[in-house]
């Protein structure tokens, strides 16, 4: 396969004869947009002129790779990552490089965005490389010395594991709440892996404000859904795809991943709360307000793949605030934002036992009655396999994806 240098088309594709949006003081300062809806009210580009769009500029990153960068556009400046996770700042009107921060940490892989904090005249841009979170000056790209040690904190620290034996990195940026940045991370999908604690850090000092244990410790709710003391050695149940914030209520919604190992759970019998769950946490304290588990005892890597979306629905003639969480199975779970109660009935569907030695699969899995799946939630197998012939216990040769 031929690899070519990466360019950033940010596609700031601007309509000819129209003023650049950056001159209108309309920023895109939040990864995913408000409520995770990826919506902008800007109207400069419309159905009437979209056919006349032309490339305005192109920036060559001068690196090989496949960046998964979701640029921010703030005050006429575009902030993004290169494939090697250098942070760059470009002039939004011309694409000219303003500065480039190279951490000297060997890093790569998906990192989908940055986080921006402002208060009065203070500004901070939060970027990552490998296991480090940096606080940068948005004007210069230089690390801010008061944050952690020399402008960075090591996200492996404070997880009760040997930092040299665990892998921690970011796929999505942290979530800003007042003067804290709330962080998840990705880790290995087999042991040894970091436990998926969700943590909030002070944006100025980098000090830990609070932590929520997604693999509960003794005395915490959910502890009995794991083998005793699993929290000491287990890993995963981490928030890797990012979070969404309800600013009005101060609630952060965090979907979590599978526990390790992703495809074999012989050593973690039980439903494994709070893996594969949507968590509603008090953004001030990290207190759990409610949770919904989308897969019990996951053995098929069916964790939630994206942040949820905040929306307002008409339900029983009333406007209600909801949170919608997509799944890898093609299901969309629509829940009350405050209580976690589903707006549409969810049925626990019985599932067959595992035939894998040592494995004890969950007895059932949750299936929403509505909306209809947005992808085929079952795979077809040949009737040549007697176990899946018509009249077999699986029926019609279909196998729900979470059972494979």
C-alpha positions as CSV (number, residue, x, y, z in Angstrom):
1,X,0.0,0.0,0.0
2,X,1.3,3.4,-1.0
3,X,1.3,6.0,1.8
4,X,1.2,9.7,0.9
5,X,1.9,12.8,2.9
6,X,-1.1,14.0,4.8
7,X,-2.7,17.4,4.0
8,X,-5.2,19.3,6.0
9,X,-7.9,20.6,3.7
10,X,-9.7,21.7,6.9
11,X,-11.9,21.8,4.1
12,X,-12.4,25.4,4.8
13,X,-14.1,25.4,1.4
14,X,-15.5,28.9,1.2
15,X,-18.1,30.1,-1.3
16,X,-16.6,32.4,-3.8
17,X,-17.4,36.1,-3.3
18,X,-18.5,35.5,0.3
19,X,-16.6,36.7,3.4
20,X,-14.8,34.0,5.4
21,X,-16.8,32.9,8.4
22,X,-13.8,33.6,10.6
23,X,-14.3,37.3,10.2
24,X,-17.8,37.0,11.7
25,X,-16.6,36.1,15.2
26,X,-18.4,32.8,15.1
27,X,-16.3,30.0,16.6
28,X,-16.3,26.3,16.6
29,X,-14.7,25.8,20.0
30,X,-16.1,22.5,21.2
31,X,-15.3,19.0,19.9
32,X,-18.6,17.6,18.5
33,X,-20.4,20.9,19.0
34,X,-23.0,21.7,21.7
35,X,-24.7,18.6,23.0
36,X,-22.6,16.5,20.6
37,X,-25.0,17.4,17.8
38,X,-22.3,18.6,15.3
39,X,-24.5,21.4,14.3
40,X,-23.7,25.0,13.4
41,X,-26.2,27.8,13.0
42,X,-23.9,29.5,10.4
43,X,-25.8,30.2,7.2
44,X,-23.1,31.5,4.9
45,X,-22.9,28.2,3.0
46,X,-26.4,27.2,1.9
47,X,-28.2,25.0,-0.7
48,X,-28.2,28.0,-3.0
49,X,-24.4,28.4,-3.2
50,X,-22.9,25.0,-2.2
51,X,-22.3,24.0,-5.8
52,X,-20.0,27.0,-6.2
53,X,-17.6,26.1,-3.3
54,X,-13.9,26.1,-4.2
55,X,-11.0,25.0,-2.1
56,X,-9.7,28.1,-0.2
57,X,-6.4,26.7,1.0
58,X,-4.6,23.5,1.8
59,X,-2.0,22.8,4.5
60,X,0.6,20.0,4.0
61,X,1.4,18.4,7.4
62,X,4.6,17.0,5.9
63,X,4.0,13.7,7.7
64,X,2.9,10.2,6.7
65,X,-0.2,8.8,8.5
66,X,-3.9,8.9,8.9
67,X,-5.0,11.7,11.2
68,X,-8.4,11.6,12.8
69,X,-8.5,15.3,13.7
70,X,-11.6,17.4,14.4
71,X,-10.2,20.9,14.1
72,X,-11.3,23.8,16.4
73,X,-11.8,27.3,14.9
74,X,-11.5,30.0,17.5
75,X,-10.9,33.7,16.9
76,X,-9.8,33.2,13.3
77,X,-7.4,30.4,14.2
78,X,-7.7,26.7,13.3
79,X,-6.2,24.2,15.8
80,X,-5.6,20.6,14.8
81,X,-3.3,17.6,15.1
82,X,-0.8,16.1,12.7
83,X,-0.5,12.2,12.3
84,X,2.4,12.3,14.9
85,X,0.2,14.3,17.2
86,X,2.0,17.6,16.9
87,X,-0.5,20.4,17.6
88,X,-0.7,23.0,15.0
89,X,-2.3,26.5,14.7
90,X,-3.2,27.9,11.3
91,X,-4.5,31.2,10.1
92,X,-8.1,30.5,9.3
93,X,-8.2,32.8,6.3
94,X,-5.0,31.7,4.6
95,X,-3.9,28.4,6.1
96,X,-0.6,29.9,7.1
97,X,1.2,28.0,9.9
98,X,1.2,30.2,13.1
99,X,2.9,27.7,15.4
100,X,3.6,24.0,15.8
101,X,4.0,22.2,19.1
102,X,6.2,19.1,19.0
103,X,6.1,17.3,22.4
104,X,9.2,15.0,21.6
105,X,7.0,12.1,22.8
106,X,6.7,9.4,20.2
107,X,3.0,9.2,19.6
108,X,0.4,8.4,16.9
109,X,-2.9,6.7,16.5
110,X,-6.4,8.3,16.5
111,X,-6.8,11.5,18.5
112,X,-9.9,13.2,17.4
113,X,-9.8,16.6,18.9
114,X,-8.6,19.2,21.3
115,X,-10.2,21.1,24.2
116,X,-10.3,24.8,24.7
117,X,-10.8,26.7,28.0
118,X,-11.3,30.4,28.6
119,X,-12.1,32.6,31.6
120,X,-11.9,36.3,31.3
121,X,-8.6,36.9,29.5
122,X,-7.2,33.5,30.4
123,X,-7.0,31.0,27.5
124,X,-5.7,27.4,27.5
125,X,-5.6,24.8,24.8
126,X,-5.5,21.2,26.0
127,X,-3.7,18.7,23.7
128,X,-2.3,15.2,24.2
129,X,0.6,13.1,23.0
130,X,0.9,9.5,24.2
131,X,0.1,9.3,27.9
132,X,0.6,13.1,28.5
133,X,-2.0,15.9,28.6
134,X,-0.6,19.3,27.9
135,X,-1.9,22.8,28.6
136,X,-0.7,25.1,25.8
137,X,-0.8,28.8,25.3
138,X,-3.2,29.2,22.3
139,X,-1.2,32.3,21.2
140,X,2.2,30.6,21.1
141,X,1.8,26.9,21.4
142,X,4.1,26.8,24.4
143,X,3.3,24.6,27.5
144,X,2.0,26.6,30.5
145,X,4.5,26.0,33.3
146,X,1.9,26.0,36.2
147,X,0.1,23.0,34.8
148,X,1.4,19.8,36.3
149,X,5.1,19.4,35.7
150,X,6.4,21.7,32.9
151,X,3.0,22.1,31.5
152,X,1.9,18.5,31.4
153,X,0.4,15.7,33.5
154,X,1.0,11.9,33.0
155,X,-2.4,10.3,32.7
156,X,-1.0,6.9,33.8
157,X,-0.3,8.3,37.3
158,X,-2.9,7.8,40.1
159,X,-4.5,4.6,38.7
160,X,-2.9,2.2,41.2
161,X,-0.9,0.4,38.6
162,X,2.8,0.3,37.6
163,X,2.9,3.2,35.1
164,X,5.6,1.3,33.0
165,X,3.2,-1.6,32.5
166,X,0.0,0.1,31.3
167,X,-0.8,1.9,28.1
168,X,-2.9,5.1,28.3
169,X,-3.6,7.5,25.5
170,X,-6.5,9.7,24.2
171,X,-8.9,9.0,21.4
172,X,-11.1,12.0,22.2
173,X,-10.4,15.2,24.0
174,X,-11.3,16.0,27.6
175,X,-14.6,17.8,28.5
176,X,-14.4,21.3,30.0
177,X,-16.6,22.0,33.0
178,X,-16.0,25.4,34.7
179,X,-12.3,25.2,35.8
180,X,-11.9,21.5,35.4
181,X,-11.2,19.2,32.5
182,X,-12.8,15.8,32.8
183,X,-10.8,13.0,31.2
184,X,-11.2,9.5,30.0
185,X,-8.7,7.5,27.9
186,X,-8.1,4.5,25.8
187,X,-6.0,1.5,27.1
188,X,-5.1,-2.0,26.1
189,X,-7.8,-4.5,25.2
190,X,-6.1,-7.3,27.0
191,X,-4.1,-7.5,30.3
192,X,-2.3,-5.6,31.5
193,X,-4.6,-2.6,31.1
194,X,-5.4,0.4,33.1
195,X,-8.7,0.6,35.1
196,X,-11.0,3.1,33.4
197,X,-11.3,5.7,36.1
198,X,-12.9,8.9,34.9
199,X,-11.1,11.9,36.4
200,X,-11.4,15.6,36.7
201,X,-8.3,17.9,36.8
202,X,-7.9,21.5,37.7
203,X,-7.3,23.4,34.4
204,X,-4.7,25.7,36.0
205,X,-2.7,23.4,38.2
206,X,-3.4,19.9,36.8
207,X,-4.3,18.6,40.3
208,X,-6.9,15.9,40.6
209,X,-10.3,17.2,41.7
210,X,-12.3,13.9,41.6
211,X,-12.3,10.4,40.3
212,X,-15.0,7.9,39.5
213,X,-14.2,4.2,39.6
214,X,-15.8,2.4,36.6
215,X,-14.6,-0.9,38.2
216,X,-16.0,-0.4,41.7
217,X,-13.9,-0.7,44.8
218,X,-15.1,-2.4,48.0
219,X,-18.2,-0.7,49.4
220,X,-19.1,1.0,46.1
221,X,-22.3,0.1,44.2
222,X,-21.6,-2.4,41.5
223,X,-18.7,-4.1,43.4
224,X,-20.7,-7.4,43.5
225,X,-21.0,-7.5,39.7
226,X,-17.3,-8.5,39.5
227,X,-15.2,-11.2,41.2
228,X,-13.9,-10.1,44.6
229,X,-10.9,-7.8,44.4
230,X,-11.0,-7.6,40.6
231,X,-10.5,-3.9,40.9
232,X,-6.9,-4.5,42.0
233,X,-5.8,-6.1,38.7
234,X,-8.6,-5.7,36.2
235,X,-8.6,-3.1,33.4
236,X,-10.8,-1.4,30.8
237,X,-14.4,-0.1,31.4
238,X,-12.8,3.2,30.2
239,X,-14.3,6.2,28.5
240,X,-12.5,6.3,25.2
241,X,-15.0,7.8,22.7
242,X,-15.5,11.0,24.6
243,X,-18.2,12.7,26.7
244,X,-21.0,15.2,26.3
245,X,-21.9,17.9,28.9
246,X,-25.3,19.2,29.9
247,X,-24.1,22.7,31.0
248,X,-27.5,23.7,32.4
249,X,-27.6,20.8,34.8
250,X,-23.9,20.2,35.3
251,X,-24.2,16.6,34.2
252,X,-21.5,14.9,32.1
253,X,-22.5,11.8,30.1
254,X,-19.8,9.3,29.6
255,X,-20.1,6.0,27.7
256,X,-17.7,3.3,28.8
257,X,-15.8,0.5,27.0
258,X,-15.5,-3.2,27.5
259,X,-13.5,-4.7,30.4
260,X,-10.5,-6.7,29.5
261,X,-10.1,-9.1,27.9
262,X,-12.6,-7.9,25.3
263,X,-13.5,-11.4,23.9
264,X,-13.0,-13.6,26.9
265,X,-14.4,-13.0,30.4
266,X,-13.6,-16.1,32.3
267,X,-11.9,-14.1,35.0
268,X,-14.6,-11.4,35.4
269,X,-17.8,-13.3,35.9
270,X,-20.9,-11.1,36.5
271,X,-22.5,-8.2,34.7
272,X,-19.4,-6.1,35.1
273,X,-20.8,-2.6,36.1
274,X,-19.8,0.0,34.9
275,X,-18.4,-1.4,31.7
276,X,-20.4,-1.0,28.5
277,X,-22.5,1.7,30.3
278,X,-23.7,5.2,29.8
279,X,-22.9,7.1,33.0
280,X,-24.5,10.3,34.1
281,X,-22.1,12.0,36.5
282,X,-22.3,15.2,38.6
283,X,-19.6,17.3,36.8
284,X,-18.8,19.0,40.1
285,X,-18.1,16.0,42.2
286,X,-18.0,12.9,40.0
287,X,-21.0,11.4,41.9
288,X,-22.9,8.8,39.9
289,X,-26.5,10.1,39.2
290,X,-27.7,7.1,37.1
291,X,-26.3,4.5,34.7
292,X,-27.6,2.4,31.9
293,X,-25.7,-0.7,30.9
294,X,-26.0,-1.5,27.2
295,X,-24.3,-4.9,27.3
296,X,-23.9,-7.2,30.3
297,X,-20.6,-9.1,30.6
298,X,-19.4,-8.1,27.2
299,X,-17.5,-10.9,25.3
300,X,-17.9,-9.4,21.8
301,X,-16.4,-5.9,22.1
302,X,-19.8,-4.3,21.8
303,X,-19.0,-1.2,23.8
304,X,-20.5,2.2,23.0
305,X,-18.5,3.6,20.1
306,X,-19.3,7.3,20.3
307,X,-20.4,10.1,22.6
308,X,-24.1,10.4,23.1
309,X,-26.2,13.2,21.7
310,X,-28.4,15.6,23.8
311,X,-31.7,16.5,22.3
312,X,-35.2,17.6,23.2
313,X,-38.2,15.4,22.2
314,X,-41.9,15.7,22.1
315,X,-43.1,12.7,24.2
316,X,-46.7,12.2,25.3
317,X,-47.4,15.7,24.2
318,X,-44.6,17.3,26.3
319,X,-41.1,18.6,25.5
320,X,-38.6,16.5,27.4
321,X,-34.8,16.5,27.5
322,X,-33.2,13.3,26.4
323,X,-29.9,11.7,25.8
324,X,-29.5,9.3,22.9
325,X,-26.7,6.7,22.8
326,X,-25.8,4.8,19.7
327,X,-24.4,1.3,19.8
328,X,-22.3,-1.0,17.6
329,X,-25.3,-3.4,17.3
330,X,-27.3,-0.7,15.5
331,X,-29.5,0.1,18.5
332,X,-30.2,3.6,19.7
333,X,-31.0,3.9,23.4
334,X,-33.1,7.1,24.2
335,X,-33.1,7.9,27.8
336,X,-34.4,10.7,30.1
337,X,-31.5,13.0,30.7
338,X,-32.2,13.5,34.4
339,X,-33.4,10.1,35.5
340,X,-32.0,7.7,32.9
341,X,-35.5,6.2,32.4
342,X,-35.9,4.9,28.8
343,X,-38.5,6.7,26.7
344,X,-39.3,3.4,24.8
345,X,-39.5,0.0,26.5
346,X,-36.3,-2.0,26.7
347,X,-36.6,-5.8,26.9
348,X,-34.1,-8.1,28.4
349,X,-33.7,-10.7,25.6
350,X,-32.6,-14.2,26.8
351,X,-29.3,-15.3,25.3
352,X,-27.8,-18.7,24.9
353,X,-24.9,-19.9,27.2
354,X,-21.4,-19.8,25.9
355,X,-19.7,-23.0,24.8
356,X,-16.2,-21.5,25.4
357,X,-14.4,-23.3,28.3
358,X,-14.5,-21.2,31.4
359,X,-16.8,-18.5,30.0
360,X,-20.1,-17.7,31.6
361,X,-22.1,-15.5,29.3
362,X,-24.9,-13.1,30.6
363,X,-28.4,-14.7,30.7
364,X,-29.9,-11.8,28.8
365,X,-29.2,-8.5,26.9
366,X,-31.2,-5.3,26.6
367,X,-33.0,-4.6,23.3
368,X,-34.9,-1.3,22.8
369,X,-38.4,-1.5,21.2
370,X,-37.8,1.8,19.4
371,X,-36.4,3.5,17.4
372,X,-35.9,0.8,14.8
373,X,-32.3,-0.4,14.5
374,X,-30.3,1.9,12.1
375,X,-28.1,-1.1,11.1
376,X,-28.8,-4.8,10.7
377,X,-28.5,-6.2,14.3
378,X,-28.1,-9.8,13.3
379,X,-25.8,-11.8,11.0
380,X,-26.9,-14.5,8.6
381,X,-25.3,-17.9,8.8
382,X,-25.6,-20.7,6.3
383,X,-28.2,-23.3,7.0
384,X,-25.5,-25.9,6.2
385,X,-24.6,-25.4,9.8
386,X,-27.1,-27.7,11.7
387,X,-26.9,-25.5,14.8
388,X,-28.5,-22.7,12.8
389,X,-31.0,-24.5,10.7
390,X,-34.7,-23.6,10.6
391,X,-36.3,-24.7,13.9
392,X,-33.1,-24.5,15.8
393,X,-32.9,-22.6,19.1
394,X,-31.5,-19.6,17.4
395,X,-34.3,-19.5,14.7
396,X,-34.1,-18.6,11.1
397,X,-30.3,-18.8,10.9
398,X,-29.8,-15.4,12.6
399,X,-27.3,-14.7,15.4
400,X,-27.6,-11.5,17.4
401,X,-24.3,-9.7,17.1
402,X,-23.7,-9.5,20.9
403,X,-23.8,-13.3,21.0
404,X,-21.2,-14.1,18.4
